[in-house]
Every structure is written in C-alpha cells, then in structure tokens.
C-alpha cells in the first residue's frame, strides 16, 4: 500500500470522467437566446427538490419532468422543455481519466457516485454511451451508485456513506472528485479529501499528490 493515508478514490461521472454537460448547456443557451448560465440557474433553484432533483431520484417520469422543468424555467423568465435538457447530457469520455481509473484500481478501491436519470427514452442520460463505451468503464469500479436506481442523490450525505460502507473504507481515507462544489461540500464535511474538477489534467495532478503515485 502507498504511504498516503488514502485507501479509496470516489468519482463523479459527468463533468469528471466525461466532459461537462455545461458546455452543451452554453451552446443551447446561445442558440436559443437565453441568458448565460440560465439552465444552471434553473437546476440550482430549490436544488434539493426541483424537477431535476426529483427526476434524478426517479420520483417523476420523463413526461412530468419535461413539463415541470418548463414551468420552473418559465418562472425564471424563459420556458425550456425538460426533454431539451436531457438531450444535452451526453458528453465525451476523457481518456486520461479512464487511464487513471485503471492505474488506481490496481492499488486502491475506486467507486462511482453519479446523479443520473432512468426513464423511457432517457435511460442513464448522465452515462450516455460514447466511443470509449460506458459499459467498458463501469466494470473498472469496485462499486457503483446511481441516483436513479436507489432514489437518493448527491448532495445528500447518506449517498456518500453508502459508498464508503460498500468499499469498506472510512471517509477520512477517501478522496472524492466532482465538478460541482455543492456535491463536494458534504463529502468534505464527512472527512473526505475533495477535488473540484474543472481542468481534468489539473485535477489529476491534485489526485496524484494525494495518493502518492503517478496516474498518467
């Protein structure tokens, strides 16, 4: 084992292993004459119980999400169909992150916690297949938690504890990577080291410093 105190690395998927959907959001906003970051503002409003949150917990159907997201966005000034947003979630896999997963798996426990959706016509939108192949990536993890399957989503602290229990590693011996600060905060409160992923190469450098060995 490495001299580092960390025994597990827990990952988000969209915006970390795959490119950020926010890039697609920005292009959609520009094409439709919406204010910059408008879609992120809708998602961040009442973020624990808005249409997006309930859809990621599988509390509502795609049809209802479509209508409720439109209503929530209209209340903020611009109606956007929820189905349009689901279509923006694909992203492309970052090969350097997949390589890091393979290196890590040989030495530490690795887990995935993803807020995703599962509904007819939008199955696992956050983990949408791409040329590298989602199905080839998920088996790299020792444990996977998908919000749509368990009815629980980040940033609920319980979802992080479910992962640490499944991996058999205390939170203080875990590193957690996510592209959203709101999801990092509860992990940090539980004692995890956290890395906010903006530039993937910068994030990998931070992770290498924590675990004590090269990932690239």
N, C-alpha and C positions, 0 to 999 in steps of 0.2 A: 504493500500500500504506500502511497506517497506520504511525504511528511506533512502535507497540507491537512488541516482538520476536516476538510470536506470529503464526504463519502457518497454524495449524490448530487446530480445536476438535473433540475426540473425545467422543462421548456414549455413555452407557448408555441403555437404553430404559425398562424397568420401574422405577418409582420416580423417574424423571427426566423423560422425555418423557410418560410416563403416570403416573397416581397409583400410590402404593406398594401392593404386594400385602400389606404388613404390616397395613394397615387391615382387609383381609379376613381375614387370619390372626387378628387380635384379636377380630373378631366371631365367628369359628368357635370360638375358644377359650372365649369367654364362653358361647356357645350349648351347648357340649359339656362344660362344667365342667372345662376344662383350666386349668392354671396360666398366668398371663400370660407371654407370650413363649415358650411351650413349643415351638411349631413352629420358631421361630427358633433355639432351643437345639438342636433335633434337626438342623437344617440346618448349624449351626456346629460340631457334634461330628464330628471327623475330616473337616473340610470339604473336604479335597483329594481324598478317595477314598470318601466315603459314597455312599449310594444316589442322593442328589440330584446330587452331582458327576458320577457315572458316567452318570446319565440325561441330563444336560446335554451330555455328550460323546458321546451316542448309543452308549455302551458296553453298555447294557442296554435291554430292551424295557419298554413301559409295564406289562405284566403283572408283570414281575420287579420293577420299581420299586415297584409297588403293594405287593407282598409284603415287599420288603426295607425300605421306609420304615416299614411297620407293625412289622416286627421291631425296627428301630432305635428307634422311638418307644416301643415296649413296654419295651425295655431301660432307658429313661429314666422309666418309670412309667406310660405311657398309650399304648395301641396306637391309631394313627391310620392308616387306609388311605392309601396314596400317591395313589390316584385322587382322594380328597377334596381333597388339597393342590393337585393340578393344576387342579382346578375353581376355585381361589381366585385365579388368577394374572391375570385379565383386566385390571382397572383401566380408567380412563378417560383419554383424551388431554387433556393440558394445553395449551390453545390458545396461551398466551403462549410456551410452548417451541417450538411449531411456527412461530410468527411469528419467533422468534429464529433458528431454522434458516434461514428464508427470507432474512433480512437478512444472516446470516453467509455464506451460500452465494455471495452477490454479491461478497464481499470476501476470503474466506479459504477454505481447504479444510475440509470437515467430514466426519467419519467416525462410524460407529456400531459399537460392540462390545457385543454382547448375549449373555449366557448364557441360552439358551433350550432348549426341548425339541422334538423332532420324532419322533413315534411315532404309529401308527394310533390315532385317537381323541383325540390331544392335540397336533396339529401346531402348532408355533410358539406354545406356550401363553404365553410371555412377550410375544409380539407379537400377542396376540389382537385380531381386528378390533373396531373400535368406531365410533361415528358419524362421526368425522373420517375414519377409514379408514387402516389400516396401509399399504395399497398406495399411498395418496396421499402418505404420509410418506417411505417408504424411498427413492423416487427423488430426494429432496432431497439425500441424502448422496452424496459422491463415491465412497465405498467403504463396504461393509457387511460385517461379520464376525459370523457366528452360530455359537455354540459347537457346536450340534448338527450343523452342516454340515461343520465342519473337525475335530471331535474334540479340541478344545482349548478351555479355558475360563479366564476370569478366576478367580483372580489369577495365573495362570501368566504370567511376564514375556514369554514368546515371543509371546503373542497381541497385546500392545501393540506389539511390534516389527514384527509382520506389518502392523499398521495404519500405522505411521509409514513403513515401506518402501513400502506401496501408495500413500500420499499423497505420498511424496517429500519429507517434512518431518522434520528431526531432532527427537528427543524434546524437547530443550530449547526448541523453538519451538512446542510443543503445549500446549494446555490440555485436561485430562481431567475430565469430570463423572461422578460416580457417587453412588448413595445409600448405598453400603457402604464403610466405612473399609478393610476388608480388601482391596477392589479398588483403592482409591486408593494404598495403600502402595507396590506395585511400580511404579506409574506415576511416583510421586514419586521413587523410587529411580533410575529411568531418566532423570530430569531434567525431567519434565513439571511444569507448574503444575497443581495439583489443586483441585477444588471439591467439597465434600461437599454433596449436595442433600438438605436437609430441607424447608425452605420454598422453593418454586420461585422466588418473587419475590426473596427474599434471594440465592439462587444466581445469578439473572440480574444482579442488581446487582454481585455479585462478578465475574461474567464481563465485564460492561461495563467495569468498572475495569481489567481485564487487557487487553482487546482495544482499548480506547480509543475506542469509539463506541457509540451507543445501539442497543439491540436491541428496544425496545418503543415 
